[in-house]
Amino acid sequence: MLIADARLVKNAEEKLINIQEVSKQLYDTNFRDFLYCPTPGCPAKLLYINSDRAHFRTWKYHAHHERCDYHSERRWVDHDDQIEDVTVGFEFQRRQIALSRAYRATRFPEEELPALKTENRTELIVQKPTLSRRRRVTGVQTKLFDDETLQGLMRKRPPLRRKFVSMINSNDIGKHKLVMGFVQKVELIEDVAKITLLESDKEIDIVFERSFTAESKNSSYLNKFAALQHITDQNLEIAFVAIGEVRLNHKTNRFEHQIFFGTDFRIEDMDLLALSAKMALDGME
């Protein structure tokens, strides 16, 4: 997770510094091992990443406090894996299948709801290789894993538990859920938005915070939420499904669902980039 600020704790003093105040030389000589999560009291250590888009990142295996804004459930990624596993390969395909199924359960409950308890099994869509006269042609790799490896991965991964908005309760706080509902309101906030979902007279706020905007993989999703606001303002019933962490906002006393990756939510079974492109072609009519 990419972070823009850090607490410098050194010589019994503590102060907040921004990524723009840090250079590689300064980090190596004065800041290394003394940077912590910007949330007061959070024990997670940070390191400085010197790149085109410099940022702080949590040390591997360090955990943020459960009430910290940067806390996330790392059980989705095994300790030997990289965070990229969430957005590519097996885990990515698994999440996309889950989102599509959740959309159908939201839009067509009469055909999907009976299977809610058993449909979380992971499936891979495998394209059968074709034969040519000269040699066997597969094109892009057609199978990600052999059967033994695939079965092992399926056993290791917890199921993507999904819930309608009306089913979210205090037991879900701090856990990753696939939340399902309908868009009631979209409030644009800088280059992202806060989305209010409604289902059976219950609401939850979908939020995209610094952990989302600072992640380089999400850069193409920034400033695209106006398309969703536009179709919502037309009083259309928009089905929305998303994977993220449930939490309780203690200021508003409302449940929130924090999204970490742009590929982890769908609008009418469309990715936000696809929706934005479609609206642009239609001239936002």
Secondary structure, 3 states (H helix, E strand, C coil): CEECEEEEEECCEEEEEEHHHCCHHHHHHHHCCCEECCCCCCCCEEEEECCCCCEEEECCCCCCCCCCCCCCCHHHCCCCCCHHHHCCHHHHHHHHHHHHHHHHHHHCHHHHHHHCCCCCCCCCCCCCCEECCCCEECCCCCCCCCHHHHHHHHHHCCCCCEEEHHHCCHHHCCCEEEEEEEEEEEEEECCEEEEEEEECCEEEEEECCHHHHCCHHHHHHCCCCHHHHHHHHCCCCCEEEEEEEEEEECCCCEEEEECCCHHHEEECCECHHHHHHHHHHCCCC
